[in-house]
Amino acid sequence: MGAGKPVEITGKHQLVVRADYSATPNPDFQKTPPLAVKKISQYACQRRTTLNNYNHIFTDAFEILAENSEFKENEDSYVTFMRAASVLKSLPFTIISMKDTEGIPCLGNKVKCIIEEIIEDGESSEVKAVLNDERYQSFKLFTSVFGVGLKTSEKWFRMGFRSLSKIMSDKTLTFTKMQKAGFLYYEDLVSCVTRAEAEAVGVLVKEAVWAFLPDAFITMTGGFRRGKKIGHDVDFLITSPGSAEDEEQVLPKVINLWEKKGLLLYYDLVESTFEKFKLPSRQVDTLDHFQKCFLIFKLHHQRVDSGKSNQQEGKTWKAIRVDLVMCPYENRAFALLGWTGSRQFERDIRRYATHERKMMLDNHALYDKTKRIFLKAESEEEIFAHLGLDYIEPWERNA
């Protein structure tokens, strides 16, 4: 910028990452040369982010601040803190001094001040204030109920509610069908879903779908596809090379089958609003237009290959949140990419497409604004290739 023209790249333009063996509990450092020169991208889609996070103390702090910003509907602060957390998760070393932050993107002055405070004091005064804030505590509690969003949380907070028991016992409040289910199965839904439970649900999903659509491809997406061992719900993407008319009837038939078997505790079937001529959507974070079903499934403990699940006395089942998404076969690669996540990875790959490639990407399609054509893709690898990106495996998208 100072030269006013492109200049030759030299060492000073690159981030020097040092491996400090004594300070970092990272066994992989023994395989890493003491001095590695790396350039870190501002986009999560150009960084490989596994579940090995060496900077939990910082990323946990930024995620709390981001969540608080989301509760206040402060989009700018939310994005600032989430990008900071995301880039720190991708680092192969632990930050132990401010010198280690030099050259790392997405770390503005405010973010660096918080990092410095944590390095010096072991905690952030701003994070401490948020955790002790009554509004934050209330919103976190209220939004933990299935079906409760920011508007309802704001309303309850303004009415003076601070506990779920008071809300549930108040006769003046009316709840949606979703919220009633959220309260009824609250304890199960706020406890984590294990991989064993997710896989047990997967077996039941496949049995039910294949009964009506034998050639269907069924993929578990979300955090479990990214290698996580626990999650809050289980997402499945269903697609078939067969006719669209057959596909549209599958989810209603599956719901009917599970209802007869007494396996459905709640469901909300959202019909497809998929219109090809309106693609891709200009709203980057918009929900896709595929047919989908948000449901609470009754999973019997005996279906799970885990001794712990069978040891619960009295109740023989657990309520599990499940999302089923029915996607047209030609859109499967885009839907799979979108439903795999993480949230920040998706935000960044769409931002990259818009700002770096003059393209528009969503869960349905990739549109080249320069050539004015839709780019077809049979796989996620082809989408990355269209964008000029190195392919990143699902387990490396934990941004």
TORFI-162794 format. One line per field, with one value per residue (C-alpha): residue number from 1; x, y, z. Coordinates in Angstrom, 2 decimals. Layout:
nr: (NUM,...)
east: (X,...)
north: (Y,...)
up: (Z,...)
! end
This chain:
nr: (1,2,3,4,5,6,7,8,9,10,11,12,13,14,15,16,17,18,19,20,21,22,23,24,25,26,27,28,29,30,31,32,33,34,35,36,37,38,39,40,41,42,43,44,45,46,47,48,49,50,51,52,53,54,55,56,57,58,59,60,61,62,63,64,65,66,67,68,69,70,71,72,73,74,75,76,77,78,79,80,81,82,83,84,85,86,87,88,89,90,91,92,93,94,95,96,97,98,99,100,101,102,103,104,105,106,107,108,109,110,111,112,113,114,115,116,117,118,119,120,121,122,123,124,125,126,127,128,129,130,131,132,133,134,135,136,137,138,139,140,141,142,143,144,145,146,147,148,149,150,151,152,153,154,155,156,157,158,159,160,161,162,163,164,165,166,167,168,169,170,171,172,173,174,175,176,177,178,179,180,181,182,183,184,185,186,187,188,189,190,191,192,193,194,195,196,197,198,199,200,201,202,203,204,205,206,207,208,209,210,211,212,213,214,215,216,217,218,219,220,221,222,223,224,225,226,227,228,229,230,231,232,233,234,235,236,237,238,239,240,241,242,243,244,245,246,247,248,249,250,251,252,253,254,255,256,257,258,259,260,261,262,263,264,265,266,267,268,269,270,271,272,273,274,275,276,277,278,279,280,281,282,283,284,285,286,287,288,289,290,291,292,293,294,295,296,297,298,299,300,301,302,303,304,305,306,307,308,309,310,311,312,313,314,315,316,317,318,319,320,321,322,323,324,325,326,327,328,329,330,331,332,333,334,335,336,337,338,339,340,341,342,343,344,345,346,347,348,349,350,351,352,353,354,355,356,357,358,359,360,361,362,363,364,365,366,367,368,369,370,371,372,373,374,375,376,377,378,379,380,381,382,383,384,385,386,387,388,389,390,391,392,393,394,395,396,397,398,399)
east: (0.00,2.84,4.61,1.40,2.06,2.53,5.86,8.05,7.05,9.80,10.11,8.70,5.36,4.94,3.95,6.74,5.28,7.65,7.31,7.96,8.20,8.35,5.25,2.94,1.34,1.29,2.96,2.98,5.56,8.27,7.59,7.58,10.74,11.47,10.80,7.90,6.86,3.13,0.63,-2.75,-5.83,-8.62,-11.07,-11.89,-12.34,-8.58,-7.60,-7.65,-9.33,-9.45,-10.92,-7.40,-7.78,-4.58,-6.08,-9.21,-8.61,-8.96,-11.57,-13.90,-13.73,-14.49,-17.38,-18.99,-18.57,-19.95,-22.97,-23.62,-23.39,-25.88,-28.28,-27.99,-28.41,-25.09,-24.01,-20.68,-19.43,-20.67,-18.72,-15.58,-15.47,-16.44,-13.74,-11.17,-12.21,-12.20,-8.69,-7.26,-8.81,-6.86,-3.43,-1.10,0.46,-0.58,-0.35,1.78,2.79,1.52,4.43,2.74,-0.27,1.77,0.57,-2.52,-5.61,-8.98,-7.35,-8.24,-7.23,-10.17,-9.51,-5.78,-6.54,-8.61,-5.87,-3.26,-5.43,-5.93,-2.18,-1.39,-4.28,-5.53,-9.01,-10.83,-12.68,-15.13,-15.95,-16.32,-18.78,-20.82,-21.00,-22.29,-24.76,-28.39,-29.59,-26.95,-27.73,-31.47,-31.13,-28.78,-31.31,-34.37,-32.80,-31.79,-35.48,-36.32,-38.47,-37.43,-35.57,-34.37,-37.74,-39.42,-36.39,-36.54,-40.26,-39.85,-36.88,-38.83,-41.73,-39.34,-38.87,-35.50,-36.21,-37.89,-40.00,-41.65,-42.32,-43.83,-46.10,-47.36,-50.96,-50.94,-48.30,-49.13,-46.59,-46.20,-46.43,-42.63,-42.05,-44.45,-42.38,-39.19,-40.36,-41.79,-38.54,-36.18,-33.81,-33.20,-32.79,-30.23,-28.13,-25.69,-26.39,-23.56,-22.16,-23.58,-27.05,-26.68,-25.70,-28.63,-30.99,-29.22,-30.06,-33.75,-33.76,-32.27,-34.71,-37.69,-36.55,-35.38,-38.80,-40.27,-37.24,-34.81,-32.27,-31.97,-28.59,-28.70,-25.83,-25.40,-24.26,-23.46,-20.91,-20.95,-19.78,-16.98,-15.80,-17.45,-18.23,-21.19,-23.78,-27.14,-29.06,-28.59,-29.01,-29.58,-29.49,-31.64,-31.41,-32.34,-31.72,-35.39,-38.34,-39.05,-42.68,-41.55,-39.17,-41.87,-43.93,-41.09,-40.93,-44.74,-44.66,-41.72,-43.52,-46.67,-44.67,-42.92,-46.18,-47.75,-44.73,-44.94,-41.46,-42.40,-42.69,-42.96,-42.57,-42.82,-42.83,-41.77,-42.71,-40.25,-40.27,-37.56,-37.74,-34.81,-35.28,-34.78,-31.40,-29.02,-30.39,-28.93,-29.29,-26.08,-27.36,-30.87,-32.31,-32.46,-35.71,-35.66,-38.41,-37.38,-38.70,-37.67,-38.59,-38.06,-37.45,-38.07,-34.89,-35.13,-31.95,-31.80,-31.12,-27.86,-24.70,-23.76,-24.05,-24.62,-27.85,-29.34,-28.55,-31.08,-33.83,-37.47,-37.32,-36.35,-35.90,-34.39,-35.80,-33.42,-33.61,-33.42,-33.53,-34.32,-33.63,-34.90,-32.78,-33.07,-30.31,-28.66,-28.28,-26.89,-23.26,-24.26,-26.70,-24.09,-21.52,-24.03,-25.40,-21.96,-20.84,-19.37,-21.38,-18.27,-16.84,-20.08,-20.11,-16.52,-16.78,-19.78,-17.97,-14.93,-17.11,-18.65,-15.58,-12.77,-14.46,-17.51,-19.73,-22.77,-22.86,-25.69,-27.13,-28.69,-26.19,-23.06,-23.62,-20.83,-21.85,-19.18,-20.16,-23.82,-24.09,-24.75,-21.76,-22.69,-21.06,-21.42,-19.37,-18.02,-14.58,-15.96,-17.42,-14.02,-12.41,-14.88,-13.92,-10.20,-9.83,-7.87,-10.33,-10.85,-12.10,-15.19,-13.09,-10.95,-13.95,-14.37,-13.97)
north: (0.00,2.34,1.69,2.29,-0.75,-4.52,-5.32,-8.42,-10.82,-11.12,-12.81,-9.78,-10.25,-13.74,-14.94,-16.73,-19.49,-20.77,-24.13,-23.64,-27.25,-26.42,-24.21,-26.27,-29.61,-30.62,-33.98,-33.23,-30.49,-33.13,-33.68,-29.97,-28.01,-25.27,-22.56,-22.91,-20.07,-20.09,-17.60,-17.75,-16.86,-14.65,-17.22,-20.41,-22.23,-21.80,-23.08,-26.66,-26.68,-30.01,-30.68,-30.25,-26.75,-25.54,-22.19,-23.11,-20.42,-17.73,-19.36,-20.14,-16.47,-15.20,-17.64,-16.33,-12.73,-13.72,-15.39,-12.28,-10.14,-12.46,-12.10,-8.31,-8.66,-6.87,-8.49,-6.63,-7.70,-11.23,-11.53,-9.97,-12.46,-15.51,-14.79,-14.37,-17.66,-19.39,-18.36,-19.25,-22.74,-23.39,-22.62,-25.61,-24.00,-22.34,-18.56,-17.76,-14.16,-11.24,-11.77,-15.01,-13.04,-11.03,-11.52,-13.52,-12.14,-11.32,-10.10,-6.42,-4.12,-5.09,-8.79,-8.37,-6.47,-9.42,-11.91,-9.82,-9.67,-13.45,-14.02,-11.71,-12.45,-15.84,-14.43,-11.56,-8.98,-8.48,-12.20,-12.28,-9.37,-11.14,-14.40,-12.44,-10.43,-11.26,-10.67,-13.01,-15.72,-15.44,-15.50,-18.50,-20.34,-19.40,-20.19,-23.63,-24.54,-26.06,-23.53,-20.44,-17.71,-14.18,-12.44,-14.77,-14.55,-10.74,-10.80,-13.14,-11.17,-7.88,-9.56,-10.27,-14.02,-15.46,-19.19,-21.85,-23.12,-19.69,-19.52,-23.02,-22.32,-18.94,-19.30,-16.09,-17.32,-19.24,-21.54,-22.79,-26.52,-26.57,-24.78,-27.15,-30.07,-28.20,-27.88,-31.40,-33.10,-30.38,-32.55,-34.97,-32.26,-30.20,-33.30,-34.13,-36.65,-39.21,-40.63,-44.05,-42.50,-40.62,-43.83,-45.71,-43.02,-43.32,-47.03,-46.27,-43.42,-45.69,-48.52,-46.15,-44.21,-47.30,-48.90,-46.21,-45.13,-48.07,-46.13,-43.18,-41.92,-40.99,-39.04,-37.94,-34.31,-31.56,-31.95,-35.74,-35.70,-33.37,-36.00,-34.73,-37.31,-35.38,-32.91,-31.29,-32.91,-35.24,-34.07,-36.34,-35.41,-37.65,-37.67,-40.05,-40.24,-41.24,-38.99,-35.78,-36.85,-40.00,-37.96,-35.52,-38.35,-40.01,-37.78,-37.81,-41.64,-41.94,-39.68,-41.78,-45.00,-43.66,-42.30,-45.75,-47.24,-44.57,-43.22,-39.57,-37.15,-34.03,-33.15,-30.15,-30.93,-27.96,-28.35,-27.45,-23.90,-24.80,-22.72,-23.03,-19.65,-17.89,-19.48,-18.82,-16.76,-13.32,-13.80,-15.56,-17.04,-17.86,-21.31,-23.46,-24.22,-28.01,-30.12,-30.87,-32.22,-31.02,-33.70,-35.13,-38.85,-41.43,-43.51,-46.63,-47.33,-50.92,-49.55,-47.98,-50.09,-48.48,-49.97,-46.58,-45.97,-49.22,-48.49,-45.68,-46.81,-46.20,-44.44,-46.77,-44.11,-40.70,-37.79,-36.89,-33.87,-34.97,-32.97,-34.72,-32.83,-34.07,-32.70,-33.01,-35.25,-32.56,-30.27,-32.91,-31.69,-28.11,-29.31,-31.65,-28.85,-26.49,-28.95,-30.21,-26.86,-25.53,-22.29,-20.13,-22.30,-21.87,-18.11,-17.84,-20.07,-18.00,-14.76,-16.06,-16.97,-13.47,-11.31,-13.32,-15.19,-13.02,-16.05,-16.79,-19.99,-21.38,-24.80,-25.14,-23.96,-22.05,-19.14,-17.43,-13.76,-13.00,-15.80,-15.64,-19.43,-22.02,-24.29,-27.94,-30.16,-33.88,-33.69,-31.28,-31.63,-30.14,-27.15,-26.43,-26.79,-24.30,-21.84,-22.42,-23.79,-26.79,-29.44,-29.48,-32.71,-32.53,-33.24,-30.19,-27.80,-27.35,-23.60)
up: (0.00,0.86,-2.44,-4.37,-6.59,-6.32,-4.66,-4.52,-1.71,0.90,4.29,6.12,4.37,5.80,9.25,11.08,13.24,15.87,17.57,21.27,22.49,26.19,26.17,24.01,24.92,21.25,20.51,16.78,17.35,17.48,13.77,12.95,12.11,14.71,12.12,9.69,7.42,6.80,5.45,7.15,5.12,6.44,5.02,6.96,3.62,3.02,6.47,7.74,11.14,12.94,16.39,17.86,19.27,20.98,21.97,23.97,26.57,23.87,21.59,24.52,25.54,22.02,21.58,24.80,23.57,20.13,21.73,23.82,20.66,18.95,21.89,21.51,17.72,17.20,13.93,13.60,17.04,16.48,13.21,14.77,17.66,15.58,12.98,15.77,17.40,14.02,12.99,16.44,16.22,13.02,14.51,15.00,18.08,21.35,21.64,24.70,23.98,21.90,19.52,18.45,17.12,14.61,11.05,12.03,10.21,11.85,15.07,15.41,18.28,20.49,19.99,20.70,23.92,25.13,24.14,25.99,29.12,29.08,28.63,31.55,33.95,32.85,32.12,30.42,32.50,29.60,29.47,33.26,33.07,30.36,32.35,35.36,33.27,34.10,30.54,29.06,31.63,30.95,27.15,27.31,29.48,27.42,24.03,25.33,24.98,21.57,19.68,21.66,19.77,20.48,20.20,22.71,25.03,24.89,25.68,28.66,29.99,29.79,31.62,34.49,34.05,35.07,35.39,33.25,36.13,36.53,32.78,32.69,35.67,34.38,33.18,31.10,28.64,25.48,23.85,20.28,19.59,19.20,22.53,24.34,23.07,24.03,27.64,27.81,26.74,28.01,30.07,27.21,24.57,26.52,27.22,24.45,21.71,21.56,18.33,19.30,19.68,16.37,14.57,16.15,14.82,11.45,11.24,11.90,9.34,6.66,7.43,7.13,4.04,2.10,2.70,0.42,-1.65,-2.05,-4.15,-1.71,-0.55,3.15,4.72,8.32,8.13,10.68,13.46,13.36,9.72,10.85,13.35,16.55,19.22,20.66,19.35,20.09,17.24,14.27,10.66,7.66,3.97,1.77,-2.01,-4.82,-8.58,-8.96,-9.77,-7.82,-7.25,-5.43,-3.27,-2.15,-0.66,1.28,4.38,4.93,4.60,7.04,9.54,9.23,9.77,12.88,14.29,14.03,15.83,18.56,17.77,17.08,19.99,17.78,14.11,11.82,8.11,5.98,2.33,-0.40,-1.75,-4.25,-7.44,-9.82,-11.46,-8.11,-7.42,-5.87,-2.98,-2.37,1.39,2.35,5.63,4.44,5.13,2.03,0.23,0.36,1.89,5.48,8.73,12.19,14.70,18.16,17.94,20.68,20.77,22.92,24.90,23.66,20.12,21.31,21.61,24.89,28.36,29.97,28.08,29.33,32.97,33.38,35.68,34.85,31.48,28.64,25.94,25.20,23.19,20.34,18.00,14.37,11.11,7.81,4.58,1.20,-1.62,-5.44,-6.81,-8.97,-5.93,-3.58,-3.58,-2.67,0.02,1.49,1.65,3.26,5.83,6.88,8.33,10.45,10.56,10.22,7.46,5.49,6.03,4.82,1.74,0.60,1.39,-0.53,-3.53,-3.58,-2.94,-4.52,-7.38,-8.28,-7.73,-5.57,-3.52,-1.39,-0.47,-3.93,-6.51,-7.55,-9.94,-11.87,-12.14,-14.74,-17.15,-16.06,-15.77,-13.08,-12.51,-12.12,-9.50,-8.80,-5.59,-2.98,-4.58,-7.80,-5.94,-4.37,-7.81,-9.35,-6.60,-7.14,-3.60,-2.34,-1.19,2.57,4.15,6.41,9.53,8.65,8.55,12.34,12.01)
! end
